[in-house]
Amino acid sequence: MKIEDTGTFKHVFAVVQFVFDTKEEFLATLDDIHKTIHVKDTDGNEMINRIFDADKETADFFSC
């Protein structure tokens, strides 16, 4: 199989949107998503990876 385009929405499996009131609820929801949704390649390797450090990336957002 050849993938001709990369890094586009052609390669998006899902977009998950959610609301939250606290940082704890936000992080718990992210954990639940990663525990629930699994996409595996033909060798059984997980293809969905958490690509950011939630504590670092959300520090400014939750400092209000």
Phi, psi and omega in degrees: 000134180249129175260112185275320179253137176231155178073026180236176177290351175295343183249018180268124177280317182201154171241123182250125177244141179206163177243158183205159179252335183226163176298322180297317179294320177301309182294321178295321178294318176301315178300316179298319179299313181290336176279337188262317185263123179229132174234123184243146174278182184294344177264002179087009179279138178294132181256352177258119181234142174287121189254011177214158176273106187301320180295316181290314185289337183257000185305312180290322182297320184265006181275357180291000000 
